């Protein structure tokens, strides 16, 4: 009992050592992280603004896209700003509470995003395979229930994993070979025999995610079979060009996450771990606005209207020059 109390008392912070020690490489990584974060933030904020203000973007699909954009903003903001600040300030530390919060929020938003992607695939299935019943099935109440379920599942998912991870005792040194706190890296710091419960949670979570992915594949099989029955080649191409990128993003998100959480080699920093983490944490929030929204004609039309309105206001109400000061000679 005394050993446990001593262990908890000493553990006040972790050291995040996932980025290279070389100053040039670290600067390149920080610049890359900042540009990716800025692109994701601007793209997703644009989607939230357009789907909230334009009356033509109020269908169920755009309601789900707005929630996806909100999740993506939170998802990438949990990881990237802290990593950039640590690199700029030459500090590698993160507090015990900060690490636990980062794990909870990251898994929360990752789980909510994956659940929402499944919901969006079902929405596309109903829209393409049962178009006559689309408005009745995807009514306002159903949409809110689906979105609430997606956010709630992420919260439960994050709570389970943060509880399983921090129920163990950690044996020093408290060095995390990652640029953020994640479950596999922390479990390598656990005392022998302490991490069985969280490993069981991880395996169960990956199994559940894979089962949900099979449902998603089933939805897309029905969608593709319906699309192939479209007589016009242009219509088939349009549907495939929309569905295939969606499926690619979900596949990338799921399998990079599974590799990240079930992979090995977290006792030391490696380029492979860093690459897979970037794929899992930064690429989906950056690509989602482009794939799901900015290629959409209705979204581009709404953006064009805003730009034209601003241009019109600028020419109609030009800036009035400041009158000269009478007291100046």
C-alpha positions in Angstrom: 0.0 0.0 0.0 2.9 2.4 0.9 4.5 1.6 -2.5 1.3 2.5 -4.3 0.9 5.8 -2.5 4.6 6.7 -3.2 4.1 5.9 -6.9 1.0 8.1 -7.2 2.7 10.9 -5.3 5.8 11.0 -7.5 3.8 10.9 -10.7 3.0 14.5 -11.5 3.8 14.8 -15.2 4.8 12.9 -18.3 7.5 13.8 -20.9 6.3 13.7 -24.5 9.4 12.7 -26.6 7.8 11.7 -29.9 9.4 14.3 -32.2 13.1 14.1 -33.3 15.7 15.9 -31.2 17.3 17.5 -34.3 16.2 21.1 -34.3 15.9 21.3 -38.1 13.6 18.3 -38.3 11.6 19.5 -35.3 11.1 22.8 -37.0 9.9 21.1 -40.2 7.4 18.9 -38.2 6.1 21.9 -36.3 5.6 23.9 -39.5 3.8 20.9 -41.1 1.6 20.5 -38.1 0.7 24.2 -38.1 -0.2 24.2 -41.8 -2.3 21.1 -41.5 -4.0 22.4 -38.4 -4.7 25.8 -40.1 -6.2 24.1 -43.2 -8.4 21.8 -41.1 -9.6 24.7 -38.9 -10.4 27.0 -41.8 -12.1 24.2 -43.9 -14.3 23.0 -41.1 -15.2 26.4 -39.8 -16.3 27.3 -43.3 -18.5 24.2 -43.5 -20.1 25.1 -40.1 -20.7 28.7 -41.2 -22.2 27.7 -44.6 -24.5 25.0 -43.2 -25.7 27.3 -40.4 -26.5 30.4 -42.5 -27.6 29.1 -46.0 -31.2 28.0 -46.2 -30.5 25.6 -49.1 -28.1 23.6 -46.9 -30.6 22.4 -44.3 -31.2 18.8 -45.5 -30.2 15.9 -43.2 -26.9 15.4 -45.1 -25.7 18.9 -44.3 -26.9 18.6 -40.7 -24.6 15.6 -40.4 -21.8 17.4 -42.2 -22.0 20.3 -39.8 -21.7 18.0 -36.8 -18.7 16.2 -38.5 -17.0 19.6 -39.0 -17.5 20.5 -35.3 -16.1 17.1 -34.3 -13.1 17.5 -36.6 -12.3 20.9 -35.1 -12.3 19.5 -31.6 -10.6 16.3 -32.6 -7.5 18.0 -34.1 -7.4 20.8 -31.5 -6.9 18.3 -28.7 -3.5 17.2 -30.1 -1.9 19.7 -32.4 -1.8 23.0 -30.4 -0.2 21.3 -27.4 2.4 19.7 -29.6 3.3 23.0 -31.3 3.5 24.9 -28.0 5.8 22.3 -26.5 8.1 22.4 -29.4 8.2 26.2 -29.5 8.8 26.5 -25.8 11.3 23.6 -25.7 9.2 22.0 -23.1 8.2 18.3 -23.3 6.1 18.0 -20.2 2.4 17.4 -19.8 0.7 17.1 -16.4 -1.0 13.9 -15.2 -4.4 15.6 -15.4 -3.5 17.1 -18.8 -2.5 13.7 -20.1 -5.7 12.1 -18.8 -7.8 14.9 -20.3 -6.1 14.6 -23.6 -6.7 10.9 -23.8 -10.3 11.2 -22.9 -11.1 14.1 -25.3 -9.1 12.5 -28.1 -10.9 9.1 -27.9 -14.2 10.9 -27.2 -14.0 12.8 -30.5 -12.5 9.9 -32.4 -15.3 7.6 -31.3 -17.9 10.3 -32.1 -16.5 10.8 -35.5 -16.4 7.1 -36.4 -20.0 6.7 -35.2 -21.1 9.7 -37.2 -19.4 8.4 -40.3 -21.5 5.2 -39.9 -24.6 7.4 -39.6 -23.7 9.3 -42.7 -23.2 6.1 -44.7 -26.7 5.0 -43.6 -28.1 8.4 -44.7 -26.6 8.0 -48.1 -28.0 4.4 -48.3 -31.5 5.7 -47.6 -31.1 8.6 -50.0 -30.0 6.4 -52.9 -31.7 3.1 -52.2 -35.0 4.4 -50.7 -35.4 7.9 -52.1 -39.2 7.9 -51.8 -39.0 7.3 -48.0 -36.0 9.5 -47.4 -37.8 12.5 -45.8 -40.0 10.2 -43.7 -37.1 8.1 -42.4 -34.6 10.9 -41.9 -37.0 13.3 -40.2 -35.8 16.0 -37.7 -36.3 13.7 -34.7 -34.4 10.8 -36.2 -31.5 13.1 -37.2 -31.2 14.5 -33.6 -31.3 11.0 -32.1 -28.6 9.7 -34.5 -26.3 12.7 -33.8 -26.9 12.4 -30.0 -26.1 8.7 -30.1 -22.9 9.4 -32.0 -21.7 12.0 -29.5 -22.8 9.9 -26.5 -21.0 6.8 -27.8 -17.8 8.8 -28.1 -18.2 10.0 -24.5 -18.7 6.5 -23.3 -15.8 5.2 -25.4 -13.5 7.8 -24.0 -14.6 7.3 -20.4 -14.0 3.5 -20.6 -10.5 3.9 -22.0 -9.3 6.7 -19.7 -10.6 4.7 -16.7 -8.9 1.5 -17.9 -5.6 3.3 -18.7 -5.3 5.3 -15.4 -6.4 2.5 -13.2 -2.9 1.0 -13.5 0.2 1.9 -11.6 3.0 3.5 -13.7 6.7 2.6 -13.2 9.2 5.3 -14.2 10.8 6.8 -16.1 7.6 8.6 -17.3 8.7 9.2 -20.8 6.1 8.9 -23.5 7.6 8.2 -26.9 4.9 10.1 -28.8 4.0 13.8 -29.5 0.8 13.4 -27.5 -0.6 11.1 -24.8 -2.1 7.9 -26.2 -3.1 4.7 -24.6 -0.5 2.3 -26.1 2.5 4.5 -25.2 1.2 4.9 -21.6 0.7 1.2 -21.2 4.4 0.6 -21.9 5.0 2.6 -18.7 2.7 0.5 -16.6 4.1 -1.8 -13.9 4.2 -5.5 -14.9 0.8 -7.2 -14.9 -1.1 -3.9 -14.6 -2.3 -3.4 -18.1 -4.4 -6.5 -18.8 -7.8 -4.7 -18.4 -7.0 -1.9 -20.8 -5.7 -4.3 -23.4 -8.9 -6.2 -23.1 -10.8 -2.9 -23.6 -8.7 -2.1 -26.7 -9.3 -5.4 -28.3 -13.0 -5.3 -27.6 -13.2 -1.7 -29.1 -11.3 -2.7 -32.2 -13.6 -5.7 -32.7 -16.7 -3.5 -32.3 -15.3 -1.0 -34.7 -14.6 -3.7 -37.2 -18.1 -5.1 -36.9 -19.5 -1.5 -37.5 -17.2 -1.3 -40.5 -18.9 -4.4 -41.9 -22.3 -2.7 -41.6 -20.8 0.3 -43.5 -19.5 -2.0 -46.2 -23.0 -3.6 -46.5 -24.6 -0.1 -46.9 -22.1 0.7 -49.7 -22.7 -2.6 -51.4 -26.4 -1.7 -51.6 -25.5 1.8 -52.7 -23.2 0.6 -55.5 -25.7 -2.0 -56.7 -28.3 0.8 -56.9 -25.9 3.1 -58.7 -25.0 0.5 -61.3 -28.7 0.4 -62.3 -28.6 4.1 -63.2 -28.9 4.2 -67.0 -27.0 7.4 -67.5 -23.2 7.0 -67.4 -22.8 10.5 -66.1 -25.1 9.8 -63.1 -23.2 6.6 -62.3 -19.9 8.5 -62.4 -21.2 11.3 -60.2 -22.4 8.8 -57.6 -19.2 6.8 -57.6 -17.1 9.9 -57.4 -19.0 10.8 -54.2 -19.2 7.5 -52.5 -15.7 6.1 -53.1 -13.8 9.0 -51.4 -16.2 8.6 -48.4 -15.4 5.0 -48.2 -11.6 5.7 -48.5 -11.7 8.2 -45.7 -13.5 5.8 -43.4 -11.2 3.0 -44.2 -8.1 5.2 -43.6 -9.5 6.4 -40.3 -10.4 3.0 -39.0 -7.3 1.0 -40.1 -4.8 3.6 -39.2 -6.4 3.8 -35.8 -6.3 0.0 -35.4 -2.6 -0.1 -36.4 -1.9 2.8 -34.0 -3.6 1.1 -31.0 -2.7 -2.5 -31.6 0.7 -2.0 -33.1 4.0 -2.6 -31.2 7.2 -0.7 -30.7 5.9 2.1 -28.5 8.9 1.8 -26.1 10.9 4.1 -28.4 10.1 6.8 -30.9 10.1 5.7 -34.6 9.2 7.2 -37.9 6.5 4.6 -38.6 4.7 5.4 -35.3 4.9 9.1 -36.1 3.6 8.6 -39.7 0.7 6.4 -38.6 -0.2 8.9 -35.8 -0.3 11.7 -38.3 -2.5 9.7 -40.6 -4.9 9.0 -37.8 -4.9 12.4 -36.0 -4.4 15.0 -38.7 -5.3 13.7 -42.2 -9.0 12.9 -41.7 -10.0 16.3 -40.2 -8.1 18.0 -43.1 -9.5 15.9 -45.9 -13.1 15.7 -44.7 -14.1 19.3 -45.6 -12.6 18.7 -49.1 -14.1 15.3 -49.7 -17.5 15.7 -48.0 -18.4 19.3 -48.7 -16.2 21.5 -50.8 -16.6 19.2 -53.8 -20.4 19.6 -53.4 -22.1 21.9 -55.9 -24.6 23.2 -53.3 -21.8 24.1 -50.9 -19.8 25.8 -53.6 -22.8 27.8 -54.7 -23.4 28.9 -51.0 -19.8 29.9 -50.8 -20.0 31.8 -54.1 -23.1 33.8 -52.8 -21.2 34.9 -49.7 -18.2 36.0 -51.7 -20.4 37.9 -54.2 -22.3 39.5 -51.4 -19.1 40.8 -49.8 -17.8 42.0 -53.1 -21.1 43.8 -53.7 -21.1 45.5 -50.3 -17.5 46.5 -50.8 -18.3 48.3 -54.1 -21.6 49.7 -52.9 -20.2 51.1 -49.7 -16.6 52.1 -50.4 -14.4 53.0 -47.5 -14.8 56.7 -46.6 -11.4 58.5 -46.5 -10.6 60.0 -43.2 -10.9 63.9 -43.3 -7.7 65.8 -42.7 -7.0 67.1 -39.2 -7.8 70.9 -39.1 -5.2 71.5 -36.5 -2.4 70.2 -38.7 -0.5 72.7 -40.8 
